[in-house]
């Protein structure tokens, strides 16, 4: 939601918001404000009214013309003009929400890709500027905040081959046309494209480089230059989308990994300033040398290993969406989300009804209410056996649905039993108070293992590095004010003031991510000839347009058994010709009691996605067997 707020502010006000404004808006949302309420509040502000024309019923065209030119830097196309004019004339849209509606429309499948690229680039510029302000690199300045946003022009990001044609002519508007054409853009949601109508998962978080690994700038002997170095450490886990950054003079320069090598360091995607950057690897450690003709200082540096791109959820195909029909006097529609037995805490389902995205989250035991942006509960949606049924007294349209299902691959910390945590007691022979935590079983420690304690409501964590435990720090990287001393598996905590250790946990041993795996059930009997097909794609791959990384096909006669089918799949999984790169990527295991089999990725750090396993008989029906 933070990025959505910056996005609507950049579009409506033409600038990045200040940290204070952003905090105030977030507080409003927490107090019951909706995203739509905030969009209206921003649009009706004096600042926004200077950017957009006043809406008048007798001159809707001028209103839309100004909105398109301000947001997208172009004239409207006739199709879009006709559609939005009709919606406004019929009071289907509140003019004060027009900015939010146009943003969502641009990012919808029916929107123009260049429009979406422009508003995304401006939002990204606002996000980056605000990040520098919050980091203390620069002070907020409204003029500069507007400059970084409005400085992004359409020609900077647009693909000339994807520009719209049949543009509206203000001098000759012509026939308004039929706004109900099938090609008219669908009513979008009031959400940022990153948040709607699809669920999302967090991307990799940056790791701040220790200031001790950033050298002071030194003059280069015999040359009119200055140099500083940053030790980024081990970067062997870098993947496509990983990032390195250094902040110099209030400007952050970023290099991104493309899956094979690191790109150039640059600010705003292209500007390397007056600096020369060079990366050098030696004995597994990667150092960055920064050179300039004038003296400078590297204020901070970060590395983000692992993809910085949020993984995409799986869209529900149109064949699994049943548009409403009249049943017993009411309209009923449905979305088949498939098998949800593998749902884990935090998983989400989303359905878009009439332009509003409703999301249900799994709490580890049951699916919660369907809500619009976490506020309004839609009681008309009922989920049972993977099928969401929508019932209404009025006709409606299901314009999309998505699911984000699967167990987290990262291990969770192991809580310490309360019996192993002592109460703080005043020391008899010294001033202050002391308590202990018996963590037990700390014999097989590995780099990156952690232990944590919650003291008086604040969590402090220590990491195991170079054969020893580091300092206990809180979420803001502040070192705990207590004294800590290890004696074997027992942690002794001391403080001048009384305190309480409320909880403790440890994450030790092999904490690497578990390999990707998917299980497929083959329930029921085979009573006719079947052709089973299973395809595996890259995690973020397009399952409709891109080639599968692996495809397994099994033919089963009517007299074949489930065991026969699983044996055939085992042979298919082990056969390298079934893989695009002719390299076996998966292991195979069966569960005879459950009539199921599991395929597991051989490479631990690689994730995939599997389309539903389909068995197709010779008749016009299909048996869907879903992971």
C-alpha positions in Angstrom: 0.0 0.0 0.0 2.9 2.4 0.6 3.9 2.3 -3.1 0.2 2.7 -4.1 0.0 5.9 -2.0 3.2 7.3 -3.6 1.8 6.3 -7.0 -1.5 8.2 -6.6 0.3 11.2 -5.2 2.8 11.4 -8.0 0.0 11.2 -10.6 -2.4 13.6 -8.8 0.0 16.2 -7.3 2.8 15.7 -9.9 5.4 15.2 -7.2 6.8 12.7 -4.6 5.0 13.1 -1.2 7.0 14.1 1.9 7.6 11.6 4.6 5.1 13.4 6.8 2.4 13.3 4.2 2.9 9.7 3.6 2.7 8.9 7.3 -0.5 10.9 7.6 -2.2 9.1 4.7 -1.2 5.7 6.1 -2.7 6.7 9.5 -5.9 7.7 7.7 -6.2 4.3 6.0 -5.6 2.6 9.4 -8.4 4.7 10.8 -10.9 3.6 8.2 -10.2 5.7 5.1 -10.3 3.8 1.8 -8.0 4.2 -1.1 -10.9 5.8 -3.0 -11.4 8.3 -0.2 -7.8 9.3 -0.3 -7.8 9.6 -4.1 -10.7 12.0 -3.9 -9.0 14.0 -1.1 -5.9 14.5 -3.2 -7.8 15.3 -6.4 -9.9 18.0 -4.6 -6.8 19.7 -3.1 -5.8 23.1 -4.4 -2.5 21.7 -5.6 -4.2 19.1 -7.8 -6.8 21.5 -9.2 -4.0 23.6 -10.7 -3.0 20.5 -12.7 -6.4 19.2 -13.9 -9.3 21.0 -15.6 -12.5 21.5 -13.7 -15.2 19.0 -14.5 -18.3 20.4 -16.2 -21.3 18.4 -17.4 -21.5 20.4 -20.6 -17.8 20.0 -21.4 -16.7 16.5 -20.5 -14.4 16.3 -23.5 -12.2 19.1 -22.2 -12.1 17.4 -18.8 -10.9 14.1 -20.3 -8.5 15.8 -22.7 -6.8 17.6 -19.9 -6.6 14.5 -17.7 -5.0 12.4 -20.6 -2.5 15.1 -21.4 -1.5 15.5 -17.7 -1.3 11.8 -16.9 -0.1 10.3 -20.2 1.3 13.2 -22.2 -0.9 12.4 -25.2 -4.3 13.0 -26.8 -7.0 10.4 -25.9 -7.7 7.7 -28.5 -11.3 7.8 -29.7 -12.2 4.5 -28.2 -11.1 5.5 -24.7 -12.7 8.9 -25.1 -16.0 7.5 -26.0 -15.9 4.9 -23.2 -15.0 7.3 -20.4 -17.4 10.1 -21.7 -20.3 7.6 -21.5 -19.4 6.5 -18.0 -19.2 10.1 -16.8 -22.4 11.1 -18.5 -24.2 8.2 -16.9 -22.7 9.0 -13.5 -21.1 5.5 -13.4 -17.8 7.3 -12.3 -17.3 10.1 -9.8 -15.1 12.7 -11.6 -13.1 13.1 -8.4 -11.9 9.5 -8.8 -10.9 9.9 -12.4 -7.2 10.0 -11.8 -7.2 6.7 -9.9 -9.6 5.2 -12.5 -7.3 6.2 -15.5 -4.2 4.9 -13.7 -5.8 1.5 -13.2 -7.2 1.5 -16.7 -3.8 2.1 -18.2 -2.4 -0.8 -16.2 -5.2 -3.2 -17.2 -4.9 -5.7 -20.0 -6.9 -3.4 -22.3 -4.7 -0.4 -21.4 -1.9 1.1 -23.5 1.5 -0.2 -22.6 3.2 3.2 -23.1 0.7 4.9 -20.7 1.5 2.2 -18.1 5.2 2.6 -18.6 5.0 6.4 -18.1 3.0 6.4 -14.9 5.1 3.5 -13.6 8.4 5.3 -14.3 7.1 8.5 -12.6 6.0 6.5 -9.6 9.4 4.8 -9.4 11.1 8.2 -9.6 9.0 9.4 -6.7 9.7 6.2 -4.7 13.4 6.6 -5.2 13.4 10.3 -4.3 11.4 9.6 -1.0 13.8 6.8 -0.1 16.8 9.1 -0.3 14.9 11.6 1.9 14.0 9.0 4.5 17.6 7.7 4.5 18.8 11.2 5.4 20.8 11.6 2.2 18.9 14.7 1.2 16.3 17.0 2.7 12.8 17.1 1.2 12.2 19.9 -1.2 8.8 20.1 -2.9 10.2 21.7 -6.0 12.8 18.9 -6.4 10.1 16.3 -5.6 8.1 17.6 -8.5 11.1 17.9 -10.8 12.1 14.2 -10.5 8.5 13.1 -11.3 7.6 15.5 -14.0 11.1 15.2 -15.5 10.1 11.7 -16.8 8.7 12.3 -20.3 6.7 10.0 -22.5 9.4 9.8 -25.1 11.8 8.6 -22.4 9.9 5.4 -21.9 7.5 4.9 -24.8 7.8 2.3 -27.5 6.9 4.1 -30.8 5.5 0.9 -32.2 3.0 0.6 -29.3 1.5 4.1 -29.5 -2.3 4.3 -29.9 -3.7 5.4 -33.3 -7.1 6.9 -34.1 -6.5 9.8 -31.7 -9.3 12.2 -30.7 -9.2 15.5 -32.5 -10.2 18.4 -30.3 -10.9 20.6 -33.4 -13.1 17.9 -34.9 -14.5 15.6 -32.3 -16.8 13.8 -34.8 -19.3 11.1 -33.9 -19.0 10.0 -30.3 -19.5 6.4 -31.5 -20.8 3.5 -29.5 -19.3 3.4 -26.0 -20.7 -0.1 -25.6 -18.4 -1.6 -28.2 -16.8 -5.0 -27.1 -13.4 -3.4 -27.4 -14.2 -0.7 -24.8 -11.7 -0.9 -21.9 -13.0 -2.8 -18.8 -13.8 -0.9 -15.7 -10.5 -1.0 -13.7 -10.0 -1.3 -9.9 -9.0 1.5 -7.6 -5.6 -0.2 -6.9 -2.0 0.1 -8.0 -1.1 -2.5 -10.6 1.3 -4.1 -8.1 -1.5 -4.8 -5.7 -4.5 -5.5 -7.8 -6.3 -7.6 -8.8 -3.6 -10.1 -8.0 -2.1 -11.2 -4.7 1.6 -10.6 -4.1 4.5 -11.8 -2.0 7.5 -9.8 -0.7 10.6 -9.5 -2.8 14.2 -9.9 -1.4 15.2 -7.4 1.2 18.5 -5.4 1.0 21.4 -6.0 3.4 23.2 -2.9 4.6 26.9 -3.1 4.1 28.9 -2.7 7.4 30.5 0.8 7.5 33.8 -1.0 8.4 33.7 -2.4 4.8 33.5 1.1 3.3 36.9 2.7 3.1 37.7 6.4 3.5 38.4 8.2 0.3 42.1 8.6 -0.5 44.1 10.6 -3.0 45.6 8.4 -5.8 49.4 8.9 -5.7 50.7 10.4 -8.9 47.3 11.2 -10.3 44.6 13.9 -9.8 42.1 11.4 -8.6 40.4 10.1 -5.4 39.4 6.5 -4.8 37.2 4.7 -2.2 36.3 1.0 -2.0 33.3 -1.0 -0.8 33.6 -4.7 0.1 30.3 -6.3 -0.8 31.6 -9.7 0.4 30.3 -13.0 -1.2 28.0 -12.3 -4.2 27.9 -15.9 -5.5 24.1 -16.1 -4.7 23.3 -13.2 -7.1 20.5 -13.9 -9.4 18.6 -12.1 -12.1 17.3 -8.9 -10.5 19.8 -8.8 -7.6 21.1 -5.3 -6.9 24.1 -3.4 -5.4 23.9 0.2 -4.4 26.2 3.0 -3.1 25.1 6.4 -1.9 27.5 9.3 -2.6 26.6 13.0 -2.0 22.9 12.2 -1.5 22.6 10.3 -4.8 22.2 6.5 -4.9 23.9 4.6 -7.7 22.6 1.1 -8.5 23.9 -1.9 -10.4 21.6 -4.8 -11.3 22.4 -8.4 -12.1 21.0 -9.8 -15.4 21.5 -13.4 -14.4 25.0 -13.6 -15.8 26.9 -10.4 -14.9 26.5 -7.0 -13.1 25.4 -4.0 -15.1 26.8 -0.5 -14.7 26.3 1.6 -11.6 24.0 4.5 -12.4 21.4 6.8 -10.8 18.0 7.1 -12.4 18.9 4.2 -14.7 21.5 5.9 -16.8 23.5 8.6 -15.0 26.8 7.5 -13.5 27.7 11.1 -12.4 31.4 12.0 -12.3 32.4 8.6 -11.0 34.0 5.5 -12.4 32.8 2.2 -10.9 34.7 -1.1 -11.2 33.9 -4.5 -9.5 36.7 -6.9 -8.7 36.4 -10.4 -7.3 39.2 -12.0 -5.2 39.0 -15.2 -3.2 35.2 -15.1 -3.2 35.0 -11.5 -2.0 33.8 -8.8 -4.4 35.0 -5.2 -3.9 33.9 -2.1 -5.7 36.3 0.7 -6.5 34.9 4.2 -6.9 37.1 6.8 -8.6 36.6 10.5 -9.2 38.6 13.6 -9.9 37.2 15.5 -6.9 37.1 14.3 -3.3 34.0 12.5 -2.2 32.6 10.2 0.5 30.6 6.9 0.2 27.8 7.4 2.8 26.2 4.0 2.6 26.0 0.8 0.6 23.6 -2.1 0.2 23.4 -5.5 -1.5 20.2 -7.3 -2.4 20.8 -10.9 -3.4 18.0 -13.0 -4.7 15.4 -11.6 -7.0 14.1 -8.1 -6.3 11.1 -8.8 -8.4 7.9 -9.9 -6.7 6.9 -13.3 -7.9 3.7 -13.4 -9.9 0.7 -15.3 -8.7 -1.2 -17.7 -11.0 -4.0 -16.2 -13.0 -7.2 -18.2 -13.1 -8.1 -19.0 -16.8 -11.3 -17.9 -18.3 -12.4 -21.6 -18.6 -12.5 -21.7 -14.8 -14.6 -18.6 -14.5 -18.3 -19.0 -14.8 -20.1 -15.7 -15.5 -23.4 -15.2 -13.7 -26.6 -16.7 -14.7 -30.1 -16.6 -13.1 -30.6 -19.5 -10.7 -33.6 -19.5 -8.4 -34.3 -15.8 -9.0 -30.8 -14.6 -8.3 -27.6 -14.1 -10.3 -24.9 -16.7 -9.5 -21.3 -16.9 -10.9 -18.3 -18.9 -9.8 -14.5 -19.2 -9.9 -12.8 -22.6 -9.7 -9.5 -22.0 -7.9 -8.6 -25.7 -8.1 -7.0 -27.7 -5.3 -6.2 -25.6 -2.3 -5.0 -28.4 0.0 -1.4 -27.1 -0.3 -2.4 -23.6 1.1 0.0 -22.1 3.7 -0.4 -19.2 6.0 -0.4 -15.9 4.1 -1.6 -17.4 0.8 -4.2 -15.4 -1.0 -7.1 -15.8 -3.5 -8.4 -12.8 -5.4 -11.5 -12.3 -7.6 -12.3 -9.1 -9.5 -16.1 -8.3 -9.5 -17.5 -5.3 -11.3 -14.1 -3.6 -11.2 -13.4 -4.2 -7.5 -10.8 -6.7 -6.3 -11.8 -8.8 -3.3 -9.1 -10.9 -1.6 -9.3 -13.7 0.9 -6.2 -14.7 3.0 -5.4 -18.1 4.6 -4.4 -17.9 8.3 -3.0 -21.4 8.4 -6.3 -23.1 9.3 -9.1 -21.4 7.3 -9.7 -18.8 4.6 -10.8 -15.4 5.9 -13.4 -12.9 4.7 -13.3 -11.6 1.1 -12.4 -7.9 1.5 -11.9 -4.9 -0.7 -8.4 -3.5 0.3 -8.9 -5.1 3.8 -11.9 -2.8 4.6 -15.2 -3.8 3.1 -16.3 -7.4 3.5 -18.2 -9.0 0.6 -20.5 -11.5 2.1 -21.8 -12.5 -1.3 -18.7 -14.7 -2.0 -18.7 -18.2 -0.5 -15.7 -20.5 -0.9 -16.2 -24.3 -0.7 -13.9 -27.1 -2.1 -11.8 -24.6 -4.0 -14.8 -23.0 -5.8 -15.8 -19.4 -4.9 -19.5 -18.8 -5.6 -20.8 -15.3 -6.0 -24.5 -14.6 -5.5 -26.2 -11.2 -6.1 -29.7 -9.8 -6.7 -28.2 -7.8 -9.7 -26.2 -8.9 -12.7 -22.4 -8.5 -12.5 -19.2 -9.4 -14.3 -16.2 -11.5 -13.0 -13.3 -9.7 -14.8 -10.5 -11.8 -13.4 -9.1 -14.0 -10.6 -5.8 -15.2 -9.3 -4.3 -17.4 -6.6 -1.1 -17.4 -4.7 -0.7 -20.9 -3.1 2.2 -22.8 -1.6 4.3 -23.4 1.4 7.1 -20.9 2.2 10.5 -22.4 1.4 12.3 -20.6 4.2 12.7 -22.3 7.6 11.0 -20.7 10.6 12.8 -19.9 14.0 12.2 -22.5 16.7 10.7 -20.9 19.9 12.5 -21.5 23.2 10.3 -23.1 25.9 9.4 -20.6 28.6 10.7 -23.0 31.2 14.2 -22.3 29.8 13.9 -18.5 30.3 14.6 -17.3 33.8 13.1 -14.2 35.4 15.5 -11.3 36.0 16.8 -11.2 39.6 18.7 -8.6 41.4 22.4 -9.7 41.7 23.6 -10.2 45.3 27.3 -9.4 44.7 26.9 -6.7 42.0 24.6 -3.9 41.0 21.9 -4.5 38.5 19.7 -7.4 37.4 20.4 -10.7 35.5 18.5 -13.4 33.7 19.3 -16.4 31.5 18.1 -18.2 28.4 19.0 -21.8 27.8 19.0 -22.2 24.0 20.1 -25.8 24.1 21.5 -27.6 21.0 23.8 -25.0 19.6 26.5 -27.5 18.6 26.1 -27.5 14.8 26.1 -23.8 14.0 26.5 -22.4 10.6 27.1 -18.9 9.3 23.8 -17.0 9.2 22.2 -18.8 12.1 20.4 -16.6 14.5 19.1 -16.4 18.1 16.6 -13.8 19.3 15.2 -12.6 22.6 12.3 -10.3 23.3 13.0 -8.0 26.2 10.3 -5.7 27.5 8.5 -5.8 24.1 11.6 -5.3 21.9 13.1 -8.1 19.8 16.9 -8.3 19.7 18.6 -10.7 17.3 22.2 -12.0 17.1 23.7 -13.7 14.0 26.5 -16.3 13.9 29.4 -15.1 11.8 33.1 -16.1 11.7 32.7 -18.6 14.4 31.1 -16.3 17.0 27.8 -14.7 17.9 27.5 -11.0 17.0 25.8 -8.2 18.9 22.1 -8.3 19.7 20.4 -5.7 17.6 16.8 -4.6 17.2 14.8 -4.1 13.9 16.3 -0.6 13.6 19.9 -1.9 13.8 20.3 -0.5 17.3 22.5 -2.5 19.7 20.7 -3.7 22.8 21.4 -1.7 25.9 21.9 -4.9 27.9 25.0 -7.0 28.5 25.1 -10.5 27.0 27.5 -13.3 27.9 27.5 -16.8 26.5 28.4 -19.8 28.6 27.9 -22.8 26.4 24.3 -22.9 25.3 23.2 -20.5 28.0 22.9 -16.8 27.4 23.3 -14.5 30.4 21.6 -11.1 30.2 22.4 -8.3 32.5 21.1 -4.7 33.0 21.3 -1.9 35.5 17.5 -1.8 35.5 14.9 -4.5 36.0 13.7 -6.2 32.9 11.7 -9.2 31.6 12.6 -11.7 28.8 9.2 -12.4 27.3 10.3 -14.9 24.6 13.3 -16.3 22.8 13.9 -18.3 19.6 16.7 -19.9 17.6 17.3 -20.6 13.9 20.3 -23.0 13.7 21.7 -25.7 11.4 21.0 -25.7 7.7 18.8 -22.6 7.1 19.0 -22.7 3.4 15.8 -22.6 1.4 14.2 -26.0 0.7 14.1 -27.1 -3.0 10.9 -26.4 -4.9 8.5 -29.4 -5.0 4.9 -30.1 -6.2 2.6 -33.0 -5.5 0.1 -34.3 -7.9 -2.8 -36.6 -7.0 -4.1 -39.3 -9.4 -7.4 -40.2 -7.7 -10.0 -42.4 -9.1 -10.0 -45.3 -11.6 -9.0 -45.2 -15.2 -12.0 -46.6 -17.2 -11.0 -45.5 -20.6 -8.0 -44.4 -22.6 -6.3 -41.3 -21.1 -3.5 -39.0 -22.2 -1.9 -37.2 -19.2 0.1 -34.0 -19.7 2.2 -32.1 -17.1 4.2 -29.0 -18.0 6.7 -27.0 -15.8 7.6 -23.4 -16.4 10.0 -20.9 -14.8 8.6 -19.3 -11.7 7.7 -16.0 -13.4 7.2 -17.4 -16.9 4.2 -16.8 -19.1 2.5 -20.2 -19.3 0.6 -19.2 -22.4 3.3 -17.6 -24.6 6.6 -19.2 -23.4 7.9 -22.7 -24.0 7.8 -25.0 -21.0 11.1 -26.0 -19.3 9.8 -29.5 -19.1 6.8 -31.4 -20.5 5.9 -35.0 -19.4 3.2 -37.0 -21.3 1.9 -40.4 -20.4 -0.6 -42.5 -22.4 -2.8 -44.8 -20.2 -5.0 -47.6 -21.6 -8.4 -48.2 -20.1 -7.0 -51.3 -18.2 -4.0 -49.4 -16.8 -3.7 -48.9 -13.0 -2.7 -45.7 -11.1 0.6 -47.4 -10.3 1.2 -47.9 -14.0 0.7 -44.2 -14.6 3.0 -43.2 -11.8 5.7 -45.6 -13.0 5.4 -44.0 -16.5 5.7 -40.5 -15.0 8.8 -41.6 -13.1 10.4 -42.6 -16.4 9.3 -39.4 -18.1 10.8 -37.2 -15.3 14.2 -39.0 -15.6 14.3 -38.7 -19.4 16.4 -35.7 -20.4 14.8 -35.3 -23.9 11.6 -34.1 -22.1 13.5 -30.9 -20.9 14.1 -27.8 -23.0 17.9 -27.8 -22.2 18.0 -31.7 -22.2 19.1 -31.6 -18.6 17.2 -33.4 -15.9 15.9 -30.8 -13.4 13.7 -32.9 -11.1 13.7 -36.0 -8.9 10.6 -38.2 -8.6 8.9 -39.9 -5.6 5.6 -41.7 -5.2 3.1 -42.0 -2.4 1.2 -45.2 -3.2 -1.3 -44.9 -0.4 -2.4 -41.5 -1.5 -2.2 -42.3 -5.3 0.1 -39.3 -5.7 3.6 -38.4 -6.8 5.9 -35.6 -6.0 8.6 -34.0 -8.2 11.4 -32.0 -6.5 13.8 -29.5 -8.0 17.4 -30.8 -8.0 18.8 -27.2 -7.6 17.8 -25.8 -4.2 17.8 -22.1 -5.2 15.5 -22.4 -8.3 11.8 -22.1 -8.2 9.3 -23.2 -10.8 5.6 -23.3 -11.5 3.5 -26.2 -12.7 0.3 -26.0 -14.7 -2.6 -28.2 -13.7 -2.0 -31.9 -14.5 -4.7 -32.8 -17.0 -5.9 -36.3 -18.0 -7.8 -36.1 -21.3 -10.1 -39.0 -22.4 -11.2 -39.6 -25.9 -14.6 -38.1 -25.2 -15.4 -34.4 -24.8 -14.8 -34.3 -21.0 -11.7 -33.7 -19.0 -10.5 -34.8 -15.6 -8.4 -32.0 -14.0 -5.9 -33.2 -11.5 -4.4 -30.1 -9.9 -1.1 -29.6 -7.9 
